[in-house]
Amino acid sequence: LQVLEYINEHLNQDIKLVDLAQLLNISQFHFSHLFKRSLGTAPYQYLIQQRIERAKQLLKQTNLSIMDIALE
């Protein structure tokens, strides 16, 4: 849950696997394995999915241009 909150709060930043693993004080390999086992997707795939969902929401709920949303 802590990792998912971190991802959602930092979607507009460069999130690295090492940063996520450090949140839980475990290795990157162990983190990736546990994440995929828990959510059924790799951390990077999850991050991309979340960014796409955020962009969809912004397109529907704001007047921001596509370019501004892409930069976001």
MOPELIN-V765637 format. One record per pair of residues at least 6 apart in sequence whose C-alpha atoms are under 8 Angstrom apart, sorted by the first residue. I is the first residue (numbers start at 0). J is the second residue. If there is no record, write none. Layout:
# MOPELIN-V765637
i: {I | I}
j: {J | J}
This chain:
# MOPELIN-V765637
i: {1 | 2 | 2 | 6 | 6 | 7 | 10 | 10 | 10 | 11 | 16 | 16 | 16 | 16 | 17 | 17 | 19 | 20 | 20 | 20 | 31 | 31 | 34 | 34 | 34 | 35 | 35 | 54 | 54 | 57 | 57 | 58 | 58 | 58}
j: {22 | 19 | 22 | 14 | 46 | 49 | 46 | 49 | 50 | 71 | 27 | 31 | 42 | 43 | 26 | 27 | 30 | 26 | 27 | 30 | 41 | 42 | 40 | 41 | 42 | 41 | 42 | 68 | 69 | 63 | 68 | 64 | 65 | 68}
